[in-house]
Amino acid sequence: MLILLWGIPEETPLAAVYWELTDLGVPTVFLDQRDILETEIELSVGDLHLVQGQIRTRHQKIDLDAITAVYLRPYDSRRLPQIVAAGVDSPAFKHAIASDDALMCWSEITPALVINRPSAMAPNGCKPYQLKQIRSLGFNVPDTLVTTDPNAVQAFWEQHGEIIYKSVSGIRSKVSRLGSEHLERLKNVSWCPTQFQQYIPGRDYRVHVVGTEVFASEVISQADDYRYAGQEDESTEIRACSIPHELEERCRVLAKAIQLPLCGIDLRQTPEGEWYCFEVNPSPGFTFYQQFTNQPISGAIANLLAGRNHQPSQEVENPVALTQRGKTTQVLHI
């Protein structure tokens, strides 16, 4: 057994899982993204369609076929200070892109448990598509409009009375309610596709699913986006809670259906008792909630990586192996 963590060691969720694995005595290696210019990657696909390879840094050599589980929280390596300083036409920049691509490709085809595979995380990059997934699995979702037409926004606003707007992509953005002060800027949507949603009143809940374990947190805040409550002179209280068994099971089904062994599901319960799902975060910053609730989320992730917690199956159809037959071998050096 060997666990691979990839990202920045000081990044809080990764650090929390690392210390849990250390306490469990599970062999773990950390691939520090900041060492990318000293990192060499070799991948090969050959007989029996096995994917093998090595990662070599100035500190260590990692045999990828020995890895049994992976926890991925990498940044875009192109944004690392040394890569930005080198410039987009530099060998360093090209090396960073190739290294990220190689490791992402490997994480798609390795038989190891991956938290989470890039293909499973991809729908978060298009929020309307992810909402369609969520709705198909039995959750209520708010009425949604993505448009560059100010008149369409006006009609949608009149239809629902209160609406919010946020980014269409997976890049974090602040959720804000549309008000009269936005009328002058409404024409700006002509230049940028924007997502508008029916405003759903009620209380927020964050549900973390780890394998088959479920950790629910209740969020008490008057802010439109409790993550930025301080900017609105509002307070936020987060506490552990329980949710109805049927809803808990539906969260498990959702996570398994979209192949995310770890995810953060954002819910809201209306004053009438209806539950809505807004989105599923495939790389949740769970430590923000854990610090308030003392829920053992990082321990559950460590146990999942170590095979000590039941995990949903990850079906892997190796796209490279499908084209390889006989004794043909392809090798990629980065």
N, C-alpha and C positions, 0 to 999 in steps of 0.2 A: 504494500500500500504506500502511495506517495501522492500528496496533495500539492497542486500548483496554485499559487496566488499570483495574479498579474495586475500591476498597477503601481500606485505610489504608496510606500509603506506607511506613511503618516496619515493617509486617508482613513477617516474614522471607521467606517464599516469594515474595510479590509483589516485594519489593525485589531479591531475587536474580534473578528473571526480568527485571526492569526493567534492571538493569545488564548482563545478557547481551544484551538487545536493543540497548542503547546501544553496546556493543562491536561488535555486528554492523552498526551504522549504520542500523538499521531505524526509520523514523518511528513514534514512540510517544507517546500521550497518557495521562496519569494522571488519573482522576476521583477526587479525594480525598473520601471519605465525610464527613469532618469539615466540609466546606463545604456540607453538604446544605441549610442554610437559605438559602444564596445560589445554589442550583442551580435552574435552570428547565429543564423538559423539554417538548418539543413533538414529538408523533408524528402522522403522517398515513398513511392507506392510501387509495390512489386508483387511477388508471388502471394497467393491467397488473399490478394487485395488488402494487405495490411499496410497501414500508414505508420511509418517509422521516422525517426529523426532525432536531432539533438539541438539544444540551445546552449551556446557557449558564451559566457561573459568573462570578464577579468576575474570574477570571484568563484565561478562554479561552472559545471557542465551538467546539463539536465537531459537525461534520456527520455524522450517523449513517450516511448512505448511503455515506460514504467509508471506513467501517470495514471492514477485511478479516478481522480476527480479534480475539477478546476473551478476556481472562483474568479471571475473576470470583472474587474472594474477599471479598465484602462481609460485614460484620457486620449484625445487625439494627439498622437506624438508630434504632429506638425506644430502644436502649440507650445511644446516644451521650449524654454528660453534659449537653449543652445541651438535648437533647430530654427527658431524664428531669427536668431542672430545670423545664422548661416545663409539665409535667403532661399527663395523658392527654386532657384536654378542650381543650387549647390549639391554636391554628392551627399552631404548629410541629410538634406531634405528628401532626396530620392531614397536614401537608405531607410529613413524613418517610415516613409510610405510603404516600401517593400516589406519591412519588418512587421508593421501592423497588419498588412494584407496577409502575409504568410501565417501569422498566428491566428488571425480570424478564420482563415481557411482551414487550418488544422483543428480549431475548436468546433468547426462544423462537422468534420468527418471522423474525429477520434471516437473510439468506443467508450471513452471515459465519461463519467457524469460531468456535465458542464452546467454551471450556474452563471449565466444562462447562454444558450446558443444564440449567436448573432441573428440567425434567421427568425428565431422566436421573438427576439426583442424588436425586430424591424417594424412591426405594425405600429409601435408607439411613435414612430416618425411621421405617421399620418393619422392624426386624431380621428377624423371622420371614418376612416377605414376601421380603426380599432373599435369605435363606437358600434359599427355594424356587427363586428364580432361579438361584442358584449350583448347587444340586443338579441342576437341569434341564440344566445345561451340563457335566455329567460329573464334578463334584467330590464327594468325600466331605465330608459335613458332620456335626457332632455331633448326636446325638439332642437334641431341644429341647422344653421344656415352658414355655408361658406360661400363668400361672394366678393366681387369687386364692383358691385352695383349699389351706390348709395340709396337709390330708390327702393331696392329690394330690402335693404337694412331697415329703412323707414317703415315699410309695410310689415316686416317681421316684428318690429318693435311695437307697432300699433296692435298687431294680432295678440301678442303676449303680455303687453303692459310693462313688464320688466324683463330686460335681457342683460346678459353679460357678454364680454368678448375676451378672447385669448388667442394664443398662437395656434396655428394649424399643425405645426411641426412638433417634434419631440423635444425641442429646445425649451428649457424652462422659461415660463413667462408668468407674469402676475395676472390673476383673474380679476377683472374689474367690472362693475356694473355701469351700464350706459346711462348717462344723465344728460340733462339739458346743456351742460357745459361742453358736451362733446359735439353738439350740432354743427359748429363751425368746422370741425375737423372730420366730419363724416365723409366728406368728398375724398379724403385721402385714401379710402379703401380702394379707389379706382386704380391705385398703384401697388396695392399689396393685398393679395387674397387674405381675408380675415375670417375667423370663425366666431359666429355669434350663437348664443344658446339661450333658450328659455330659462329664466331665473327660477330656481327651485328653492323655496324657503325650507328651513329646517336645520337639523344638527348634523355636523360632519362626523364621519367615522373613517379611520384608516384600519384596514384589515391586512395584516401580513400573513401570507401563506408560505410555509416552509415545508416542502414535501406534503405530508398530510396534516401537519400541525397548523393551527389557526390562532393568531394573536390579534385581538380586536382592541382598538383604542378609541375612546370617545373624545371628541375635540369640542371644547366649549369656548366659543368666540363669537363676537358680533361682527367681525371683519368679513368682507367678501372673500378674501383669501387669507386664511389664518396664518399662513407662512410669513406674511408681511403685516401682521397686525400692528406692530410697533409704528409703522409708517402712517397708520390711520388712528393713532392714539388709542388703540384698543388692546385688550389683554387676551391671552390665550391660555387655557388650562387643558392639559392632556392627561387622561387617566385610563387605566386598564378597565375593560368592561367585558360583558358577555353580550352576544347577539343571538337572535333566535336560531335554534338548531337548523331549521330549514335554510336560512340564509347562510349560515356557516358552511353547510354542505354545498350550497350553490357556489360559494367562493372556491371551495376545493375543486368542484367540477370545472369552473371557469379557468382556474390556473392549470389544471391538467389538460383541458381542451386546447389551450393556446400554448402548451408545452413550456410552461415557466415553473420550474421547481421552486423558485423564489420569486415572489412578486408582492407589490403593495397595491391594494385595491381601495380606491376612494369612493366612499358611499355617503349618501345623505338620507336621513329619515325625515319626512315631512311631518308637520303637526298632526296630520290625519293618519300617520302611521305607515305611509307608503315608503318603500325603499327605492332609491335611484343610484345607479352606478355612473360615475363620471369618466373614469379612466383606470387603466392598470399600468402601474409603474414597473417595468421589467428590471430595473436596477435601483431598488428603493434605498434611500438613506435611512435605514431602519434605526440607526443609533439616535437620531433626533427624537424618536418616540420612546425608545428603550430607556433613555436617561430620565424620563418622567414616570414611566410605568413600571420599571424594573422587570419587564417581561424578558424571559431568557431567549430572545430572538437570535442573538449571536451564537449562543450555545446550540440552538436547534439547527442553525446553518452548519456549524462545525460537525455536529452529529450526522447531518445529512451527507456532508462531504465524506465523512469517515465510514459511511455505510451502516450507521447505527440508528437510522431513522428511515422509515419506509419512504421510498421515493417513487414518483410516477415514472413510468418507462419513457425513455427518450429514443424514439425511432430514428435511426440514422441510415439514410440511404447515401452511400458514398458516391458523390458525383464523379470523382476522379476514378474510383475503382470500376465504375460501370464501363469506362472506356479502356480499361487495362485488362489484357488477357494473356495467358501463357506466362512467359518469363520477361515480359516487357517491364522496364523500370523507368520512372521519371524522377529526377532529383532536382530540387530547387535549393540553391544556395543564396543566402542573403548576407 
